[in-house]
């Protein structure tokens, strides 16, 4: 895994318009890129059917 100094440098490079910065999976995870917050299938189905529809 890269040290924080290298990751800080990459974050600073992200401020450059048009820059393409490569991140390895560990770096991306450190930055929260893989936080799953989607609805489950059950939650989606529950939200689709409301009993109070006219």
PQR file of N, CA, C, O and H, with PARSE charges and radii, in Angstrom:
ATOM      1  N   UNK A   1       0.856  -1.180   0.000 -0.4000 1.5000
ATOM      2  CA  UNK A   1       0.000   0.000   0.000 -0.0000 2.0000
ATOM      3  C   UNK A   1       0.897   1.237   0.000  0.5500 1.7000
ATOM      4  O   UNK A   1       1.967   1.237   0.608 -0.5500 1.4000
ATOM      5  N   UNK A   2       0.460   2.266  -0.672 -0.4000 1.5000
ATOM      6  CA  UNK A   2       1.223   3.508  -0.732 -0.0000 2.0000
ATOM      7  C   UNK A   2       1.121   4.255   0.581  0.5500 1.7000
ATOM      8  O   UNK A   2       0.145   4.115   1.318 -0.5500 1.4000
ATOM      9  H   UNK A   2      -0.409   2.266  -1.166  0.4000 1.0000
ATOM     10  N   UNK A   3       2.131   5.045   0.863 -0.4000 1.5000
ATOM     11  CA  UNK A   3       2.086   5.834   2.089 -0.0000 2.0000
ATOM     12  C   UNK A   3       1.201   7.061   1.896  0.5500 1.7000
ATOM     13  O   UNK A   3       0.835   7.408   0.772 -0.5500 1.4000
ATOM     14  H   UNK A   3       2.924   5.159   0.264  0.4000 1.0000
ATOM     15  N   UNK A   4       0.864   7.709   3.000 -0.4000 1.5000
ATOM     16  CA  UNK A   4      -0.044   8.857   2.955 -0.0000 2.0000
ATOM     17  C   UNK A   4       0.522  10.018   2.154  0.5500 1.7000
ATOM     18  O   UNK A   4      -0.238  10.779   1.555 -0.5500 1.4000
ATOM     19  H   UNK A   4       1.161   7.427   3.913  0.4000 1.0000
ATOM     20  N   UNK A   5       1.845  10.170   2.130 -0.4000 1.5000
ATOM     21  CA  UNK A   5       2.455  11.276   1.393 -0.0000 2.0000
ATOM     22  C   UNK A   5       2.172  11.144  -0.105  0.5500 1.7000
ATOM     23  O   UNK A   5       1.860  12.127  -0.777 -0.5500 1.4000
ATOM     24  H   UNK A   5       2.462   9.552   2.617  0.4000 1.0000
ATOM     25  N   UNK A   6       2.285   9.922  -0.615 -0.4000 1.5000
ATOM     26  CA  UNK A   6       2.011   9.701  -2.040 -0.0000 2.0000
ATOM     27  C   UNK A   6       0.529   9.917  -2.346  0.5500 1.7000
ATOM     28  O   UNK A   6       0.181  10.501  -3.372 -0.5500 1.4000
ATOM     29  H   UNK A   6       2.538   9.124  -0.069  0.4000 1.0000
ATOM     30  N   UNK A   7      -0.334   9.447  -1.459 -0.4000 1.5000
ATOM     31  CA  UNK A   7      -1.773   9.635  -1.655 -0.0000 2.0000
ATOM     32  C   UNK A   7      -2.135  11.118  -1.584  0.5500 1.7000
ATOM     33  O   UNK A   7      -2.964  11.596  -2.358 -0.5500 1.4000
ATOM     34  H   UNK A   7      -0.051   8.972  -0.625  0.4000 1.0000
ATOM     35  N   UNK A   8      -1.515  11.843  -0.658 -0.4000 1.5000
ATOM     36  CA  UNK A   8      -1.759  13.291  -0.580 -0.0000 2.0000
ATOM     37  C   UNK A   8      -1.354  13.984  -1.874  0.5500 1.7000
ATOM     38  O   UNK A   8      -2.034  14.907  -2.323 -0.5500 1.4000
ATOM     39  H   UNK A   8      -0.841  11.455  -0.028  0.4000 1.0000
ATOM     40  N   UNK A   9      -0.250  13.545  -2.478 -0.4000 1.5000
ATOM     41  CA  UNK A   9       0.197  14.110  -3.744 -0.0000 2.0000
ATOM     42  C   UNK A   9      -0.803  13.849  -4.854  0.5500 1.7000
ATOM     43  O   UNK A   9      -1.067  14.722  -5.681 -0.5500 1.4000
ATOM     44  H   UNK A   9       0.303  12.795  -2.113  0.4000 1.0000
ATOM     45  N   UNK A  10      -1.359  12.645  -4.871 -0.4000 1.5000
ATOM     46  CA  UNK A  10      -2.369  12.318  -5.884 -0.0000 2.0000
ATOM     47  C   UNK A  10      -3.625  13.163  -5.689  0.5500 1.7000
ATOM     48  O   UNK A  10      -4.228  13.612  -6.663 -0.5500 1.4000
ATOM     49  H   UNK A  10      -1.145  11.935  -4.200  0.4000 1.0000
ATOM     50  N   UNK A  11      -4.018  13.381  -4.444 -0.4000 1.5000
ATOM     51  CA  UNK A  11      -5.206  14.208  -4.182 -0.0000 2.0000
ATOM     52  C   UNK A  11      -4.973  15.637  -4.650  0.5500 1.7000
ATOM     53  O   UNK A  11      -5.876  16.267  -5.202 -0.5500 1.4000
ATOM     54  H   UNK A  11      -3.528  13.017  -3.653  0.4000 1.0000
ATOM     55  N   UNK A  12      -3.779  16.144  -4.434 -0.4000 1.5000
ATOM     56  CA  UNK A  12      -3.451  17.491  -4.904 -0.0000 2.0000
ATOM     57  C   UNK A  12      -3.484  17.543  -6.428  0.5500 1.7000
ATOM     58  O   UNK A  12      -3.948  18.525  -7.009 -0.5500 1.4000
ATOM     59  H   UNK A  12      -3.046  15.632  -3.986  0.4000 1.0000
ATOM     60  N   UNK A  13      -2.989  16.480  -7.079 -0.4000 1.5000
ATOM     61  CA  UNK A  13      -2.996  16.424  -8.544 -0.0000 2.0000
ATOM     62  C   UNK A  13      -4.418  16.417  -9.098  0.5500 1.7000
ATOM     63  O   UNK A  13      -4.638  16.850 -10.229 -0.5500 1.4000
ATOM     64  H   UNK A  13      -2.612  15.682  -6.607  0.4000 1.0000
ATOM     65  N   UNK A  14      -5.383  15.934  -8.325 -0.4000 1.5000
ATOM     66  CA  UNK A  14      -6.777  15.896  -8.786 -0.0000 2.0000
ATOM     67  C   UNK A  14      -7.365  17.293  -8.992  0.5500 1.7000
ATOM     68  O   UNK A  14      -8.384  17.449  -9.664 -0.5500 1.4000
ATOM     69  H   UNK A  14      -5.204  15.581  -7.406  0.4000 1.0000
ATOM     70  N   UNK A  15      -6.717  18.306  -8.411 -0.4000 1.5000
ATOM     71  CA  UNK A  15      -7.193  19.683  -8.563 -0.0000 2.0000
ATOM     72  C   UNK A  15      -6.854  20.264  -9.933  0.5500 1.7000
ATOM     73  O   UNK A  15      -7.352  21.330 -10.293 -0.5500 1.4000
ATOM     74  H   UNK A  15      -5.888  18.179  -7.865  0.4000 1.0000
ATOM     75  N   UNK A  16      -6.019  19.580 -10.692 -0.4000 1.5000
ATOM     76  CA  UNK A  16      -5.614  20.054 -12.019 -0.0000 2.0000
ATOM     77  C   UNK A  16      -6.687  19.642 -13.026  0.5500 1.7000
ATOM     78  O   UNK A  16      -6.923  18.449 -13.221 -0.5500 1.4000
ATOM     79  H   UNK A  16      -5.614  18.714 -10.399  0.4000 1.0000
ATOM     80  N   UNK A  17      -7.344  20.621 -13.673 -0.4000 1.5000
ATOM     81  CA  UNK A  17      -8.386  20.289 -14.651 -0.0000 2.0000
ATOM     82  C   UNK A  17      -7.846  19.386 -15.758  0.5500 1.7000
ATOM     83  O   UNK A  17      -6.797  19.652 -16.343 -0.5500 1.4000
ATOM     84  H   UNK A  17      -7.152  21.589 -13.515  0.4000 1.0000
ATOM     85  N   UNK A  18      -8.585  18.317 -16.028 -0.4000 1.5000
ATOM     86  CA  UNK A  18      -8.219  17.404 -17.092 -0.0000 2.0000
ATOM     87  C   UNK A  18      -7.186  16.355 -16.708  0.5500 1.7000
ATOM     88  O   UNK A  18      -6.859  15.485 -17.515 -0.5500 1.4000
ATOM     89  H   UNK A  18      -9.438  18.101 -15.553  0.4000 1.0000
ATOM     90  N   UNK A  19      -6.674  16.426 -15.497 -0.4000 1.5000
ATOM     91  CA  UNK A  19      -5.659  15.457 -15.074 -0.0000 2.0000
ATOM     92  C   UNK A  19      -6.282  14.079 -14.893  0.5500 1.7000
ATOM     93  O   UNK A  19      -7.412  13.957 -14.420 -0.5500 1.4000
ATOM     94  H   UNK A  19      -6.939  17.133 -14.842  0.4000 1.0000
ATOM     95  N   UNK A  20      -5.547  13.059 -15.267 -0.4000 1.5000
ATOM     96  CA  UNK A  20      -5.977  11.676 -15.058 -0.0000 2.0000
ATOM     97  C   UNK A  20      -5.024  11.072 -14.032  0.5500 1.7000
ATOM     98  O   UNK A  20      -3.828  10.924 -14.283 -0.5500 1.4000
ATOM     99  H   UNK A  20      -4.630  13.159 -15.651  0.4000 1.0000
ATOM    100  N   UNK A  21      -5.573  10.730 -12.882 -0.4000 1.5000
ATOM    101  CA  UNK A  21      -4.763  10.207 -11.785 -0.0000 2.0000
ATOM    102  C   UNK A  21      -5.155   8.754 -11.545  0.5500 1.7000
ATOM    103  O   UNK A  21      -6.322   8.460 -11.286 -0.5500 1.4000
ATOM    104  H   UNK A  21      -6.545  10.850 -12.678  0.4000 1.0000
ATOM    105  N   UNK A  22      -4.194   7.851 -11.627 -0.4000 1.5000
ATOM    106  CA  UNK A  22      -4.467   6.438 -11.397 -0.0000 2.0000
ATOM    107  C   UNK A  22      -4.371   6.135  -9.907  0.5500 1.7000
ATOM    108  O   UNK A  22      -3.447   6.567  -9.217 -0.5500 1.4000
ATOM    109  H   UNK A  22      -3.246   8.090 -11.837  0.4000 1.0000
ATOM    110  N   UNK A  23      -5.356   5.379  -9.436 -0.4000 1.5000
ATOM    111  CA  UNK A  23      -5.386   4.947  -8.039 -0.0000 2.0000
ATOM    112  C   UNK A  23      -5.457   3.433  -8.019  0.5500 1.7000
ATOM    113  O   UNK A  23      -6.165   2.829  -8.825 -0.5500 1.4000
ATOM    114  H   UNK A  23      -6.107   5.029  -9.997  0.4000 1.0000
ATOM    115  N   UNK A  24      -4.728   2.820  -7.101 -0.4000 1.5000
ATOM    116  CA  UNK A  24      -4.870   1.374  -6.963 -0.0000 2.0000
ATOM    117  C   UNK A  24      -6.079   1.105  -6.063  0.5500 1.7000
ATOM    118  O   UNK A  24      -6.562   2.022  -5.399 -0.5500 1.4000
ATOM    119  H   UNK A  24      -4.153   3.311  -6.446  0.4000 1.0000
ATOM    120  N   UNK A  25      -6.568  -0.122  -6.029 -0.4000 1.5000
ATOM    121  CA  UNK A  25      -7.780  -0.420  -5.243 -0.0000 2.0000
ATOM    122  C   UNK A  25      -7.673  -0.046  -3.767  0.5500 1.7000
ATOM    123  O   UNK A  25      -8.658   0.389  -3.171 -0.5500 1.4000
ATOM    124  H   UNK A  25      -6.175  -0.867  -6.569  0.4000 1.0000
ATOM    125  N   UNK A  26      -6.503  -0.207  -3.174 -0.4000 1.5000
ATOM    126  CA  UNK A  26      -6.344   0.157  -1.759 -0.0000 2.0000
ATOM    127  C   UNK A  26      -6.490   1.666  -1.552  0.5500 1.7000
ATOM    128  O   UNK A  26      -7.122   2.106  -0.591 -0.5500 1.4000
ATOM    129  H   UNK A  26      -5.702  -0.560  -3.658  0.4000 1.0000
ATOM    130  N   UNK A  27      -5.911   2.448  -2.448 -0.4000 1.5000
ATOM    131  CA  UNK A  27      -6.031   3.904  -2.349 -0.0000 2.0000
ATOM    132  C   UNK A  27      -7.483   4.328  -2.523  0.5500 1.7000
ATOM    133  O   UNK A  27      -7.981   5.174  -1.780 -0.5500 1.4000
ATOM    134  H   UNK A  27      -5.398   2.091  -3.229  0.4000 1.0000
ATOM    135  N   UNK A  28      -8.153   3.745  -3.496 -0.4000 1.5000
ATOM    136  CA  UNK A  28      -9.552   4.089  -3.739 -0.0000 2.0000
ATOM    137  C   UNK A  28     -10.410   3.749  -2.524  0.5500 1.7000
ATOM    138  O   UNK A  28     -11.298   4.517  -2.154 -0.5500 1.4000
ATOM    139  H   UNK A  28      -7.748   3.058  -4.099  0.4000 1.0000
ATOM    140  N   UNK A  29     -10.150   2.611  -1.910 -0.4000 1.5000
ATOM    141  CA  UNK A  29     -10.915   2.230  -0.725 -0.0000 2.0000
ATOM    142  C   UNK A  29     -10.656   3.196   0.426  0.5500 1.7000
ATOM    143  O   UNK A  29     -11.585   3.548   1.153 -0.5500 1.4000
ATOM    144  H   UNK A  29      -9.429   1.987  -2.211  0.4000 1.0000
ATOM    145  N   UNK A  30      -9.402   3.632   0.602 -0.4000 1.5000
ATOM    146  CA  UNK A  30      -9.075   4.609   1.632 -0.0000 2.0000
ATOM    147  C   UNK A  30      -9.873   5.902   1.442  0.5500 1.7000
ATOM    148  O   UNK A  30     -10.239   6.566   2.412 -0.5500 1.4000
ATOM    149  H   UNK A  30      -8.648   3.346   0.010  0.4000 1.0000
ATOM    150  N   UNK A  31     -10.134   6.244   0.192 -0.4000 1.5000
ATOM    151  CA  UNK A  31     -10.843   7.485  -0.117 -0.0000 2.0000
ATOM    152  C   UNK A  31     -12.361   7.308  -0.145  0.5500 1.7000
ATOM    153  O   UNK A  31     -13.092   8.259  -0.422 -0.5500 1.4000
ATOM    154  H   UNK A  31      -9.836   5.705  -0.596  0.4000 1.0000
ATOM    155  N   UNK A  32     -12.837   6.095   0.141 -0.4000 1.5000
ATOM    156  CA  UNK A  32     -14.269   5.857   0.211 -0.0000 2.0000
ATOM    157  C   UNK A  32     -14.930   5.608  -1.127  0.5500 1.7000
ATOM    158  O   UNK A  32     -16.145   5.766  -1.250 -0.5500 1.4000
ATOM    159  H   UNK A  32     -12.243   5.322   0.366  0.4000 1.0000
ATOM    160  N   UNK A  33     -14.166   5.224  -2.126 -0.4000 1.5000
ATOM    161  CA  UNK A  33     -14.724   5.024  -3.458 -0.0000 2.0000
ATOM    162  C   UNK A  33     -15.645   3.815  -3.545  0.5500 1.7000
ATOM    163  O   UNK A  33     -16.448   3.720  -4.473 -0.5500 1.4000
ATOM    164  H   UNK A  33     -13.179   5.095  -2.026  0.4000 1.0000
ATOM    165  N   UNK A  34     -15.543   2.902  -2.606 -0.4000 1.5000
ATOM    166  CA  UNK A  34     -16.327   1.682  -2.695 -0.0000 2.0000
ATOM    167  C   UNK A  34     -17.358   1.562  -1.580  0.5500 1.7000
ATOM    168  O   UNK A  34     -17.654   0.459  -1.122 -0.5500 1.4000
ATOM    169  H   UNK A  34     -14.891   2.979  -1.852  0.4000 1.0000
ATOM    170  N   UNK A  35     -17.898   2.684  -1.148 -0.4000 1.5000
ATOM    171  CA  UNK A  35     -18.947   2.659  -0.134 -0.0000 2.0000
ATOM    172  C   UNK A  35     -20.258   2.323  -0.833  0.5500 1.7000
ATOM    173  O   UNK A  35     -20.703   3.062  -1.711 -0.5500 1.4000
ATOM    174  H   UNK A  35     -17.657   3.580  -1.521  0.4000 1.0000
ATOM    175  N   UNK A  36     -20.871   1.220  -0.451 -0.4000 1.5000
ATOM    176  CA  UNK A  36     -22.111   0.765  -1.084 -0.0000 2.0000
ATOM    177  C   UNK A  36     -23.302   1.325  -0.303  0.5500 1.7000
ATOM    178  O   UNK A  36     -23.503   1.003   0.868 -0.5500 1.4000
ATOM    179  H   UNK A  36     -20.509   0.620   0.262  0.4000 1.0000
ATOM    180  N   UNK A  37     -24.069   2.153  -0.966 -0.4000 1.5000
ATOM    181  CA  UNK A  37     -25.229   2.735  -0.289 -0.0000 2.0000
ATOM    182  C   UNK A  37     -26.509   2.609  -1.123  0.5500 1.7000
ATOM    183  O   UNK A  37     -27.481   3.334  -0.911 -0.5500 1.4000
ATOM    184  H   UNK A  37     -23.905   2.414  -1.918  0.4000 1.0000
ATOM    185  N   UNK A  38     -26.484   1.681  -2.065 -0.4000 1.5000
ATOM    186  CA  UNK A  38     -27.659   1.462  -2.910 -0.0000 2.0000
ATOM    187  C   UNK A  38     -28.750   0.738  -2.130  0.5500 1.7000
ATOM    188  O   UNK A  38     -28.489   0.083  -1.122 -0.5500 1.4000
ATOM    189  H   UNK A  38     -25.695   1.092  -2.238  0.4000 1.0000
ATOM    190  N   UNK A  39     -29.981   0.873  -2.624 -0.4000 1.5000
ATOM    191  CA  UNK A  39     -31.095   0.151  -2.020 -0.0000 2.0000
ATOM    192  C   UNK A  39     -30.951  -1.344  -2.276  0.5500 1.7000
ATOM    193  O   UNK A  39     -30.423  -1.767  -3.305 -0.5500 1.4000
ATOM    194  H   UNK A  39     -30.194   1.405  -3.444  0.4000 1.0000
ATOM    195  N   UNK A  40     -31.423  -2.124  -1.333 -0.4000 1.5000
ATOM    196  CA  UNK A  40     -31.505  -3.560  -1.586 -0.0000 2.0000
ATOM    197  C   UNK A  40     -32.698  -3.804  -2.493  0.5500 1.7000
ATOM    198  O   UNK A  40     -33.528  -2.915  -2.679 -0.5500 1.4000
ATOM    199  H   UNK A  40     -31.852  -1.781  -0.497  0.4000 1.0000
ATOM    200  N   UNK A  41     -32.792  -4.998  -3.058 -0.4000 1.5000
ATOM    201  CA  UNK A  41     -33.931  -5.329  -3.914 -0.0000 2.0000
ATOM    202  C   UNK A  41     -35.235  -5.203  -3.129  0.5500 1.7000
ATOM    203  O   UNK A  41     -36.233  -4.700  -3.645 -0.5500 1.4000
ATOM    204  H   UNK A  41     -32.118  -5.721  -2.907  0.4000 1.0000
ATOM    205  N   UNK A  42     -35.220  -5.661  -1.888 -0.4000 1.5000
ATOM    206  CA  UNK A  42     -36.422  -5.581  -1.047 -0.0000 2.0000
ATOM    207  C   UNK A  42     -36.829  -4.128  -0.788  0.5500 1.7000
ATOM    208  O   UNK A  42     -38.013  -3.799  -0.859 -0.5500 1.4000
ATOM    209  H   UNK A  42     -34.409  -6.070  -1.469  0.4000 1.0000
ATOM    210  N   UNK A  43     -35.874  -3.266  -0.492 -0.4000 1.5000
ATOM    211  CA  UNK A  43     -36.165  -1.849  -0.264 -0.0000 2.0000
ATOM    212  C   UNK A  43     -36.741  -1.197  -1.526  0.5500 1.7000
ATOM    213  O   UNK A  43     -37.671  -0.395  -1.447 -0.5500 1.4000
ATOM    214  H   UNK A  43     -34.912  -3.533  -0.434  0.4000 1.0000
ATOM    215  N   UNK A  44     -36.187  -1.543  -2.671 -0.4000 1.5000
ATOM    216  CA  UNK A  44     -36.677  -0.984  -3.935 -0.0000 2.0000
ATOM    217  C   UNK A  44     -38.111  -1.423  -4.196  0.5500 1.7000
ATOM    218  O   UNK A  44     -38.943  -0.610  -4.601 -0.5500 1.4000
ATOM    219  H   UNK A  44     -35.432  -2.195  -2.734  0.4000 1.0000
ATOM    220  N   UNK A  45     -38.411  -2.699  -3.969 -0.4000 1.5000
ATOM    221  CA  UNK A  45     -39.777  -3.187  -4.172 -0.0000 2.0000
ATOM    222  C   UNK A  45     -40.744  -2.541  -3.189  0.5500 1.7000
ATOM    223  O   UNK A  45     -41.856  -2.174  -3.569 -0.5500 1.4000
ATOM    224  H   UNK A  45     -37.735  -3.359  -3.640  0.4000 1.0000
ATOM    225  N   UNK A  46     -40.339  -2.397  -1.936 -0.4000 1.5000
ATOM    226  CA  UNK A  46     -41.193  -1.751  -0.937 -0.0000 2.0000
ATOM    227  C   UNK A  46     -41.509  -0.304  -1.312  0.5500 1.7000
ATOM    228  O   UNK A  46     -42.620   0.171  -1.080 -0.5500 1.4000
ATOM    229  H   UNK A  46     -39.436  -2.695  -1.627  0.4000 1.0000
ATOM    230  N   UNK A  47     -40.540   0.389  -1.885 -0.4000 1.5000
ATOM    231  CA  UNK A  47     -40.760   1.791  -2.228 -0.0000 2.0000
ATOM    232  C   UNK A  47     -41.618   1.951  -3.486  0.5500 1.7000
ATOM    233  O   UNK A  47     -42.187   3.019  -3.713 -0.5500 1.4000
ATOM    234  H   UNK A  47     -39.637   0.003  -2.073  0.4000 1.0000
ATOM    235  N   UNK A  48     -41.713   0.911  -4.296 -0.4000 1.5000
ATOM    236  CA  UNK A  48     -42.453   0.988  -5.549 -0.0000 2.0000
ATOM    237  C   UNK A  48     -43.962   0.806  -5.352  0.5500 1.7000
ATOM    238  O   UNK A  48     -44.749   1.239  -6.194 -0.5500 1.4000
ATOM    239  H   UNK A  48     -41.251   0.044  -4.112  0.4000 1.0000
ATOM    240  N   UNK A  49     -44.359   0.186  -4.278 -0.4000 1.5000
ATOM    241  CA  UNK A  49     -45.772  -0.121  -4.066 -0.0000 2.0000
ATOM    242  C   UNK A  49     -46.275   0.567  -2.800  0.5500 1.7000
ATOM    243  O   UNK A  49     -45.986   0.140  -1.682 -0.5500 1.4000
ATOM    244  H   UNK A  49     -43.720  -0.165  -3.594  0.4000 1.0000
ATOM    245  N   UNK A  50     -47.025   1.630  -3.002 -0.4000 1.5000
ATOM    246  CA  UNK A  50     -47.606   2.355  -1.871 -0.0000 2.0000
ATOM    247  C   UNK A  50     -49.087   2.024  -1.808  0.5500 1.7000
ATOM    248  O   UNK A  50     -49.785   2.108  -2.819 -0.5500 1.4000
ATOM    249  H   UNK A  50     -47.260   1.977  -3.910  0.4000 1.0000
ATOM    250  N   UNK A  51     -49.563   1.659  -0.660 -0.4000 1.5000
ATOM    251  CA  UNK A  51     -50.964   1.314  -0.491 -0.0000 2.0000
ATOM    252  C   UNK A  51     -51.897   2.500  -0.504  0.5500 1.7000
ATOM    253  O   UNK A  51     -53.113   2.323  -0.578 -0.5500 1.4000
ATOM    254  H   UNK A  51     -48.997   1.591   0.161  0.4000 1.0000
ATOM    255  N   UNK A  52     -51.355   3.723  -0.432 -0.4000 1.5000
ATOM    256  CA  UNK A  52     -52.216   4.901  -0.359 -0.0000 2.0000
ATOM    257  C   UNK A  52     -52.454   5.556  -1.718  0.5500 1.7000
ATOM    258  O   UNK A  52     -52.969   6.672  -1.770 -0.5500 1.4000
ATOM    259  H   UNK A  52     -50.367   3.867  -0.372  0.4000 1.0000
ATOM    260  N   UNK A  53     -52.095   4.898  -2.812 -0.4000 1.5000
ATOM    261  CA  UNK A  53     -52.304   5.474  -4.144 -0.0000 2.0000
ATOM    262  C   UNK A  53     -53.793   5.509  -4.477  0.5500 1.7000
ATOM    263  O   UNK A  53     -54.540   4.588  -4.146 -0.5500 1.4000
ATOM    264  H   UNK A  53     -51.677   3.990  -2.770  0.4000 1.0000
ATOM    265  N   UNK A  54     -54.210   6.584  -5.135 -0.4000 1.5000
ATOM    266  CA  UNK A  54     -55.633   6.749  -5.507 -0.0000 2.0000
ATOM    267  C   UNK A  54     -55.962   5.987  -6.749  0.5500 1.7000
ATOM    268  O   UNK A  54     -57.106   6.012  -7.203 -0.5500 1.4000
ATOM    269  H   UNK A  54     -53.603   7.332  -5.404  0.4000 1.0000
TER
END
